[in-house]
Amino acid sequence: MTHVIIQSCCNDAACVPVCPVDCIHPAPGEPGYATAEMLYIDPESCVDCGACVEVCPVDAIQMDTELTGPSKTYIDLNALHFADHTYPDRYAMPPGTAAVRAERGPLRVAIVGAGPAGMYAAESLSSRRDIAVQIDIFERLPTPWGLARAGIAPDHQSTKRVVEQFERTAARPGIRFVFDTLVGQNPTVEWLTDRYHAVLYSVGASADRRLGVPGEDLPGSHSAAEFVGWYNGHPDHAHHEFDLTGERAVVVGNGNVALDVARILVSGVDRLRTTDIADHALEALASSRIEEVVVVGRRGPAQASFTTPELLEIGKLPGIDALADPAQVDLDPATSAQLQGNPDALVRFKLAVVAGYATAERTPGNRAIRLRFLSSPTAVLGTDRVKGIRLAHNELVPADGGGARAVATEGWEDLACGLVLRSVGYQGGPVPGVPFDMPTATIPNVGGRVVDARTLRPITGAYTAGWIKRGPSGVVGTNKTCAAETCDAIVDDFVDGVLPDPVVPLDEVKPESGFGWAGWLAIDRFERALDAGASRPRVKVVDRKRLVELATAANLSEARTAMR
């Protein structure tokens, strides 16, 4: 079987870079691409991996066996195109590369972290045709996918479909997994260095930034990272408890996570019952008394970092009012000057959306998300628990280098609330034995090559990708180009002879702890079966000990079967 592009192809070529065998043409930069009425898939080289189907924005790619009637014409059309056209191999090896590979054997890479950055790195390396690669992925949790499993909001199931792409990558030959193992302790960095040409650290940024104000540690004040992990069933956060008995909650921050948190707090549980939200969170939210969530940002709506889709979504939720203060929508002089110098149509669109929320009124019986701008928390109020938050009123002034910055005025107010969630950014933490830059909370690097923080000299064989490489920025897909840059550096260094051969033979690379892919598949099957026949995609197991028990039982069963 092969995939076929039909006439509705949009030619945006998103399918080209994800194809592991380079069978989609004409690609950007190739003759005929600019004038081609559609793209074509070579039936002789297509391996039916499905990667192109996932990224096609117009659903123009189908299996040849699914085509009926006139659509079958496209099977012949794709074949005819390649009968008349030939294309160079994008993965052709530079002169001498084959000799280097033949002399040294396969490139062995350890990837630390099975989140999006790690999986995109595995995809990038395993897709290459210019070099053979053996990949081992080490993950500290008993489950893979990182924030794709435990960070994306449960009511965004379509976004979580990126996991399907990761699953296809995981099934490729030459990729192995070791779950429930903490790199830096067991195994150590030295253990990995002895066994692999390259070690790629993609451990993410799971810690939260603090507000640095009095009362921040009162009961009822939490990080958004804890709350997100709690409702997503992350084993590190499943034990947390959140007081949902008050009528108002305050979320400090103006990013997508802040809007995710606000949305989950006020969403009806009937809407959440069809998702993979953790059972304990669903039960707690069912009895929640929160009627309003105030989302606080220190600057104005033009500077808010949440994306347009997230902003639009809160205005379409059933039974929920999206509100804003009309006085905070008016453009200040600094923002007006910024937009005049850079008339960003998208910013103006977001301003128009917020202006629409500013004209809305509270509907009796509805819950509400209220966007509050030009405000900075100066204290969390209360004695034995959170009773409110003190907000300083800000104004925007021109910033050095352009843009606008917030400056506190003499105005302030106290806002009563029973729950405060700070969503002011994530930050990474150090891996024992790996350089770490405290000010940026990242692994210091140049183009993905880890460097000594003081001398900036590369650390041979050490690489990084994802948030721990560049800081917590971008969306899930942003990690793809980030990982590809790092993987290109690894291959270049291998081919150039920069990476010494491992001292331990490949057949002796056996971790002392953890479990493999079969263990995760057992967990996956168990979670999906827990809600068999219902509308939920899975019921997550949130206890780490139970997860390991499920996986270990699967590994023992697999071992016994192999011995028979």
C-alpha positions, 0 to 999 in steps of 0.5 A: 500500500502507498499514500496518494495526494489528491487534487485538494493538495495545498502545496504548502509542503508541510509533508515534505520534511516529515517524510523519512524516505524523501518520496514527496516532490517537487519539494521547495527549492526543486525545479517545478515546485513554484509552478506545480499544481500539486505535489506527488508521492512516489509509489515506489519509495513510500513506506506507508508511515503516515507522517505526511497524513498527520501534517497535511492541513487540508486532508489531501493525502489518503491510502490508495486502497481508500480511493473510490470512483474518480479519485482512483485517477490520482493513483495513476497520476502520482505514478506518471509524474515519477515516470517523467521526473527524477529528483536528487536524494536529499539525504545523499552523503557528502564525499567521504561520509560512507567511508567514515561510517563504514570505518566507525559503525553506527552512530550511537546516541542517548537521548535523555527525556522522552518529551516532544524535543526528545521524540523530535530528535529521535525522528530527525536522527532515525529519518536520515539516510546518510548515516546509520543511527542507534538511539536509546531514549532514557526517561525518568518517568514510567510514561513517555511524551512529557508535556504532550501527556502531562502538560497539554490541557485535557480539553485539547485532545486534537493537540495531543494527537501529536503523540500519534506521530511520536508513537510511529517514531518509537516503533522505528528500528534502532530505537529503544526506551528505558523508563523510570530511570534518572540520568545523573544518578542512575545511570550517571553521565559518565556511564552514558559517555562511555557507551554513546558517541553523543548524549542529547539532553532534552529534559525540559523545564518543569520547575516554576518561576516564583513571584517573589512577593510576601505570602506566596507560600501561604496555603492556597497559593500554588504554581500553575505547573503544580495545577497543570500536573494535577489535572493531567495526572502527572505522578509528581503532582497527583497528590496535590490538593487545591481549595476550590471552595471560594467563589474567585480564583486569581491566575497571575500570568498572560500566557497560554498556560494561564488561559488553560488553567482558567478554562479548566477551573470554570469548565463544566465537568460534563465537558471534561468527562470526555477527556483524559483529565485525571479522575481525582481532578474531575471529582474535585472540579465537580464540587468546585464553587469557583464562579470567576477566574481573574487572569492578571497581566502586568502589561496590556493586551497588546503585550500579552503572550497568549496566542490568538486561538487560546484567546478566542477559545475562552469566548466560545465556551458554553456557560462561561462569560469572557470579560475585560475592563473597557478602561484597560483596552484603550491604547496607551501612548507607548503601545500606540507608538509601538504599533505605529512603528510595527503595525502588526495585524495580528496584534490589532486582531487580538486587541479587537477580540479583547475589546469585544470582551470588554463590551460583554456583560455578565450573564446570570448563572454563568461562570466567568473568565475576567482578563485583568491587565496593567496589574502586578501582584505585590502580596498574597494576603492572608494569615493561615491561608489565602484570602486575597491578593494585592495588585499594584496598578501599572502604566506602560512607558516606552522601553529601551530598544522599542516596545513598552514596559510596565511601571507601577503607579501609586494606585493599588487594590486588594482583590478577595480570592481563595486560590492564587495560581502563579503562571509566570513561566517555567524554568529548567533544572540542572542535570548532575554532571552537565553544565548549567547556566543559573541566570537563564536556567538552561544548559549553555549551548551553541546551536545545540552543542553543550559548552562550558558556561565559563569558557564557552568551549564545547563539551565533546559528545554533549548536546541539548534540545528543547526548553532546557536548550532555549528556555520555555518558549514556543509550542510543541511543534517549535521543538521540531526545528530546535531538535533538528538543529541539534541533530545536524550538529551531532551528525556533522561532529560524528562525520568530522571525527570529533566524537570518539568511539564509545569504550563499551561495545554496543551489545553490552549497553544494558542499563541497570534499572528501569524498564523498556517499551513493552512496559509502557505498552502495558500501561497504555493498554491498561489505561485505555481498557479502564474506560472501555466502551465509554467516551474517554480516550483513557483513564490515567494511572497516576500513582508511580508505584502502580505504573511501575508494577504494571510495566514490570509485570509486562517485562517479566511476562515478555522475558518468560515468553522469550525463554520458552 
